[in-house]
Amino acid sequence: MEAQTTTRFPNLPAMVFLAILLSLRASSAAAISSDTINNGGNITDGETLVSAGGSFTLGFFSPSGVPAKRYLGIWFTASPDAICWVANRDTPLSNTTSGALVIGTTGILHLLDGSGQAAWSSNTTRSTPAMAQLLDTGNLVVREQSSGSDSILWQSFDHPSNTLLAGMRLGKNPQTGAEWSLTSWRAPNDPSPGDCRRVMDTKGLPDCVSWQGNVKKYRTGPWNGLWFSGVPEMASYSELFSNLVIVRADEIAYIFNATADAPFSRLVLSEVGVLQRLAWDPASRVWNTFAQAPRDVCDDYAMCGAFGLCNVNTASTLFCSCVAGFSPVNAAQWSMRESEGGCRRNVPLECGNGTTTDGFMVVKGVKLPDTDNTTVDMSATLDECRARCFTNCSCVAYAAADIRAGGGAGSGCVMWMNYIVDVRYVDKGQDLYVRLAKSEFAKEKRMGVARIVLPILASLLALTAAVLYIIWICRLRGQRRSNNMQKKEILGYLNTSNELGDENLELPFVSFGDIITATNNFSEANMLGQGGFGKVYKGMLDENKEVAIKRLGQGSGQGAEEFRNEVVLIAKLQHRNLVRLLGCCIHGDEKLLIYEYLPNKSLDSFIFDAASKKVLDWPTRFKIIKGISRGLLYLHRDSRLTIIHRDLKPSNILLDADMSPKISDFGMARIFGGNQHEANTNRVVGTYGYMSPEYAMDGAFSVKSDTYSFGVILLEIISGSKISLTHITDFPNLLAYAWSLWKEGKAMNLVDSSFVGSCSPNEAFRCIHIGLLCVQDNPNSRPLMSSVVFMLENETIALSVPKQPVYLSQRYFEAQETGENTSSSMNNMSMTVLEAR
């Protein structure tokens, strides 16, 4: 950071300066706005600049326990202890003098103390008036004050302290030598520059390196197009942060940017050289650690020396080994866990006079070596890279520079000359091709045979022991035979459909006796609820696991096909917004399903109950809406099977302890084949009001049928009213009422008064709009659930104009959930064998 220290305020006699300093506080109010210091203005100790969005604050502070020293810095407004930039790191002000930040007429920022000395200055000189502004990114910028000028004369982002924020650069300008790097604090309460630095190494491929003094301590591994090769976990938080490495003639730099919904994040270099990625949790008001480096002993630079490999997951306490074809330089030191000396070749290379019989052995899943001693060609293919290394006797290894192309093999060429160093195994690591003499491959082949034969011999010995064990275990089989036969009966009863293939289900079997014990013999005190399908009981299975047990009634109408659907589908589906099946049981005529216990029961018990609906504020309702949409998207597109639920309604949406929704009751679900888009049935099942018109009248169903049901539920969540809308007599149902309000431009009148205070008008209006799109008459007009999820997650996406939905006759919505077969007509169209539930 450029600074002028312990120098007199430029171009002002001491007496004049003191007079100006005395007037600073009186004039500052006129010279600054909340985030800006205008030309000639200032802020003094005790005053602050706050960015327009309120995210960052600039002002004076004293580190914890050091009140005698004052610094000018920038911090997170929500977390004042999280200092992300310090101006006068080397020259703190005394707390007995009044500090001031002034912007001069030439555009220079001066940090002044009460004696007329400049503790720090920016290095910008401009003849035109300038102003300083704190942006909502945490960047303090100096720009021309002329109207509309975006020309930045100076910015704090070009002079980092120990923190990298979103949008900042870590790198250098190869043309000018300018560098953007992090320097640690000397101590937790001392912002002066410490011994640790974080820089971008631009030799070879871009690589972030940590130094302590003149000692290289850690490197991320080179950038491979998606992440730094030694930090594959960067991909795991791609939903929160995007990572970018810029490579241009005037700039080689790493930048991360936060997504729209991501929390505040910062990369901080600690006093001991540990780099941490921290994310702010506004609920608990703490900084959570997402990642840190170094992570373990294998992250220590050159831990295993040249041609050494470090593996932190080895069972041995010796983490280092040599690349195949190499041995420790000093075996005695390696036995004492001193492996820095590295490894040397067992057999010299056979390269010279333009000919060679050498070959390359692949080392899989590693962080690529230090690229200081490499040549790089991003335009070459991997095959071309091999050929070039083969003809260069100094080349000892090569690898792909970019893993994004080349049909999975990668593209670009990086070749190491003479040695490789700092290699370790990592998840999602890259392939490194190491040069070996031809004779080494024969040894490797013999070793490969040994690696095959020895496990076989060990297996034979284990098999002998296993025979004795099997003799004993067979005695237990008789005791379990009855249970196994019952389990086979269940599997035969399920009669797995062709869509599911011949795969074996990992079906959890629970004995009827265990269920009797868990439910206290189906005690009324354990009953959670009941419906047309039967009753649901709360129970306690082994290890104090709370479960919900559905006992299907013999007259429930949920027969063999529905029971099979429940077991097979839920057992094969895994998603956070689908209920989880824990087991099942058949005992005589009894059919029972065991689910995870969800303490908040079903959605309808909240949104339609006058007292309980107040528990669901708008953020919670919006979370539920998005969760249901994601669950449906998984059923329709993201699971291995394409599944139509056919009976989606609030009573089939269960809520866990965090009010996260889980779709349940798959008894009526249907599976589509790979090329199937719709189907017809003469047995229409479902619940009136939630069935789409084409399904209710013609028996035609598709993924758009579930979209219709989702639209109805969405409008019910917004309005707090059932689809039947019995409390408003002027409209046949909720869809008619919602459409009327929409056409009159009064859509927000649909919002339930119980959560108006917490409601986001834009989000609620958008949900109403999406709900009306989902309940359109023509299935082709309704959006797919993938589009619904996208529309809910992205407020800037324009929505199409909905068409008027069909209003089914009032009498159909008043039908009870009895499971009885009915037959009716609607608009002169026959409804064949309707089953209301």
Protein Blocks (a to p, Z undefined) as FASTA:
>chain_A
ZZdehiacehiafklmmmmmmmmmmmmmmmpcfkbccehiacdehiacddfkomaccddd
ddehilmbccdddddfklmmlccbdfklmlccdfkbccdddddfkopacdddfkopafbd
cfbdcfbdcdddddfkopacdddfbghiabdfbdfklmcckbccehiacdddfknopacd
ddddfbfklcbdcfbdcdddfehjadddddehjacfbdebjaehjacfklmmlmmmmmmp
ccdddddfkbccddddddfklccddddddfkopacdddddfklopacdfbdcdfblmlpg
hkloghiacdfkbmbfblbdcdehiacfblmlmmnopaknopadfbdcfeeehiafbdcd
ddehiacddfklcccdfkbcfklmmmmmmmmmkbgbdcdfbfkggnonogajdddehiae
hiaddehiacddddddfklmmmmmmmmmmmmmmmmmmmmmmmmmmmmmmmmmmmmmmmmm
mmmmmmmmmmmmnopafklojadcddddddfklmmmmnoooiaklpnbdcfkbccddddd
ehhiacddddddfklopafklmmmmmmmmmmpccfkbccdfbdcdehjbccddddddfkl
pfklmmmpmklmmmmcfklmmmmmmmmmmmmmmmmmmmmbdcdfklacfklpccdfkopa
cdehjllgccddfklcbdcdfbdcddehjacfklmmnopacfklmmmmmmmmmmmmmnop
afklmmbmkbgblklmmmmmmmnopmmmmpcfklmmmpcfklmmmmmmmmmmmmgfblml
pccfklmmmmmmmmkbccddddddddddfklmmpccehpacdddeehiacehiadZZ
